[in-house]
Every structure is written in C-alpha cells, then in structure tokens.
C-alpha cells in the first residue's frame, strides 16, 4: 500500500495576496486544453448521495480511522500482533494530529479540512486537507512546517524582481474509504479545494505524490495537474511515503516524489458547497 500525503500538517499563517508567479520550465509540457472538460471540472449535478462539508471536532475519531486505513492499511487477524500494535500507535498519532488540525478551522487562517459524508448512513467516506504553505519558487519545493515567509536572500528586492518565497495552496491527505471508491468522491473533493483556493485569490494549486503511485498520478493528470519537479526520497521534506506489508510488520519509508501543479485559470462558475 502506498502513502501519498503530508498528513494534516500545520498550515502556515494565511492572509497574504501575491502577484502571479513566474513559472519555471516544467518537466512535462502541458497538453492543449480541452475547454469542454475544463469548464465542466465542477462536479455534475448527480444523485451521488454524499455531501461535502467542513470537518468538525466530533469527526476526529472517525476521520482518524479513515486516514489510517487509507494511508497505512487495515489490520487483519492473520497480520499478527506487531502490525496490530503499529496500527494502533499510528491511529493514536493521527487522531492527535487531527484534533490539532481541526482546531485551526476555528481561526482566521487559509486552511480547510473537507469531509465527504454519505447522506444515507451519515458515515464519513472521504477527506481532503487544503492549506497555504511556504513555497520556494526557485527550487519548486514546499516547506510544510514553516509558518513565516523567509526573506529573499540578497536583501531588498528591486521593482522588477520577485521574491524567492511565496505562499501557495497545497492539497494533501486525500483519503476515500475503500468500499466507497468509484463514486466520484475524490474528484468532488479536489474540485471543491480548487474552488476555495480561487476564492482565496490564488491562481494555481500544488500537491505532491509518490513517483511509483501510478493510480494517483493518472487521477491527477486527468484532473488537470502536471509534473513540475521530481525529487529523490528524503531530499525535499515529507510529502510522499511508501508503506510495505512484509507479512510480519509495516515498513514505512520515504519515496521519490513529484511536485504537481494546476493553473486555476477560470473564474468561479459555482458556489462552494461549504458556503
């Protein structure tokens, strides 16, 4: 099982509005835009029977189980006591992070923790974390634990110079319950995150994904994201990990990853489901 997330990392202080970035040469050139697909990126009106809303404190326990199952795995009796204890410790850690993360929703920060709730059962079937973080525009990497914008090396900028660092929205922790996949949950969560990022005034959205996760790469490509930077494992912070079940224990390791980006070019065509 592969893990691709910066698990509910603390969002940076929001509130800054920035000029459009100077784009570096991408790893892969974008394909010609299919305007019919882009303009219909907002989820269609269907009887999907699930709704999106902001996470609440009462969701923490259920969210912790959803994230642990999606990012790490479940425990079967045949897995034995070591994996059971590993999962229990991870579950407790994830719950602690979620309890702290949900608290940020009550502050004036540019961060949103979305959940998808099944309308019939009331169960949480998906989640996504959107937050603004420090982005190094020269190196094309994020600093997920830095809460203040570093100064650009070399002193004050001239009138035609741009800052090395900027705030950029970062999409992470996209989780969907295994039995609820193929219902369009992830697509609607991502579309909602893009809408909110545009409402905050940003014109692009980023994420990180393991290079070996072909399923996730295919999903993000179809949704309009493209690779702009490749990083070897351990060279640019967290953002992509791999979980391997050896049959005796879980081995968790850093993975080579891509930074992916999507321009948010079009004006708001619908209201946020969270409004």
Secondary structure, DSSP 8 states (H G I E B T S, - for coil): -EE---TT------------------SS------HHHHHT-S-------EEEEE--GGGHHHHHHHHHHHHT----GGGHHHHHHHHHHHHHHHHHHHHHHHHHTTSSSSEEEEEEEETTT--EEEEEEEEEEEEETTTTEEETT--S----TTSS--TT---SEEEEEEEEEEEE-GGGTTSSHHHHHHHHHHHHHHHTT-SEEEEEEETT-HHHHHHHHHTT-EEEEEE-TTSS-SS-EEEEE-SSSEEEEE--EEEEEEE--S---S--TT-
